[in-house]
Structures are given as structure tokens and as C-alpha cells.
Amino acid sequence: MAASAYASALGRLKPEFTAFLPKETYALLTQAKDPNEVAKVLDPTPYGPDIQAARAVYQGVALVEVAINRTFVRRTRHAYEVTPFAGRGVVGAYLTRWDLQNIELILAAKAQGRAVTETEEHLVSSRETPAGLYAGVLTLDDFRQLLAQPTLEATATALVRYGYGATVLPLVEAFQRTHDVFPILHALDREYYRRVLEAARFFQGDEWVVRQFLSSEIDVRNALLLLKGKAAGLPVDEVLPRWFDGGTVPSTQVPDLYGVRGVPELVDRLAARFPSIAEGTAEYTSAQSLTGYESALSRDRAATELRRLRTYPLSLSVIFTYLLLAELEREDVRRVAFGKLYGFSEDRLTPLLVSPRL
């Protein structure tokens, strides 16, 4: 594709890059006393209009989550709209991850018997526009219809019209026996990566950067899988079926990586691939939480991918640079809001954030 098409995209996105939260704002967020104070800190930022609009209905952590989801959706929509036509297939396939996240949220809610009102506020949507609308096939009304289904089985049947039936329906019988929703969610994630990697084929010359971008995300998910399995004391034969293909580490290496006594020893082995992973050990030691490792893995990946993506500004890389920064900011603000809900101090929260350290 001619560089001029992506020069236009870069020009339209450039002012948006300066709208991401500066380090100073994160410092104020981590100092907040509770989620309502987090919302006040966000008032003068790009999140402000959505906070004001949602304040009449929501308070606390729900207010923050609704506002950041609405802001995030506008950002993803803008990124898709500025993408040149030839790149929209890849970007569109990538953005279906948010439709998928909403579907998985609904399925998990059905499996746990949670009410509709407890779930809708957490959908990644902006008023009447879900994040995947421009890339997927579901509207907010569609999600509400899924929420209105009486059971997980009914929800799975309703998903047939959106192209997810072949993935979900074969697993419903097993769910009825075990009441374990994880195999369904895992199958949806596997299908997502299959589709988006298929979309990022080499036909223009710049998709290889996107494939590496996706591959590194799969690596992070697989590393977390190993850590969670080891922390839960699962044998390797229960971990291997949950492995995602498409990363740089083949499943054949899992038995060797996993064949250690505990989480700290596994972290030592993963350090060759993720140099900063040991930064999460303090959180694990003090609270037996893997959140520190998750943040460290995300930071390592983000630093590497941003360096690579910024090397090719007149390509699909500019779109994915923007999308990555938007996703990282969303996760950091959510982490602060929920951290304050559970009484996390500034000293505990600060090391868990990704964006301020990039």
C-alpha cells in the first residue's frame, strides 16, 4: 500500500497520542482514597465527559469502569475509521476481541447465575455502540438479547447467528455435566487467535509486524498460564491442553519449563524470555498474587512491541501502536479503580501499572 495512505492515518492519530494520560495523572490516581476520588482525578482528562454523563446512574468503581469503557470504544472506533481500506480486514479482525470479551463475560455470568443488571455495566461499550461494532456483528441490543437468555445453554444457541455456534455448541453438553465454563471460554479465545492470525497474512508486506505483535501477546498469555498452573499445583498434563498456539514458544517446551518445584523457580526460567518478570516477585511474596507478574509481563511486551511498531510508522504499525496504548491505559485505570476498591495503597499499586513506566 502507498505510504501516503498511512501518512494520512498517522496525521489523524497524532493529536490523539498526546491525549493519553501523563505520568503525573497516574501519580494522582494512585494517591486517591477510593474509586469516587479516582473519578474526580479523571474529570479534567479525556474521560471527563463520560464520567459526567454516567455519574447520574453510576457511582464508585462502576462509574469509572463505564466511563473508561466508553472512552476506549471511541478510541478504537477512531482507529478503525482512519485505517486505510486495505488494512481494515486485519484491524477489524483484531477488534473483534472486544465482542468476544463481552460474549465471554455474558457466558460466565450465565454459568454463575448472575443477574443482567450485574453484567451490563461491565460490557465494553459506549452508550449504544459496543467496541466491536465496526469490526464484528454484534450491537448493544444483541448483547442485551444474549443477557436476557435464561441459561448458558440458551445463550450458546443464540450465538449461532453471530458465527460462534460451531465453537460453543459442541462444548455445552460437557458444561451440563461439569458446570465448568472454562473450556467454552478457552475455545472462543483459540478461535479468535486463529481468525486474527489468518487475517494478518502477508499480502501487503507490513502484516508481519502485526503477526509478531499477536505472537507476543500469545506468549504472555502462555506464560501466565504456566504461572497460574504452578500456583494452583496443577500437573503438566492439565496445563498443556490450555496452551495457545501461535506464540514463539512451542508446546513441546512446556514440560521442561514447567518441571520446577514452584512459582519462583518457574519465574527464573521465564526470565530469559521476559527480563522484567522478577519484578512481580514482591507482590507474589507479600500477597500470593500473580498480578505483579502479569504487570511485568505486560510491560516487557509493551516496551518491545512499541519499539518495533514505531520503527514502521507509515504502515499498519501506527494503528496498532495507538490501539496498544489505548488498551494499556484502560487496564491501568481499571487496575487503580479496583485496587482502591480493595484498599490498595499507593506503594502497592504503583509497581503494578504499565503505562507510566514505558
Order of alpha helices (4+ residues) and beta strands (2+ residues): alpha-alpha-alpha-alpha-alpha-alpha-beta-beta-alpha-alpha-alpha-alpha-alpha-alpha-alpha-alpha-alpha-alpha-alpha-alpha-alpha
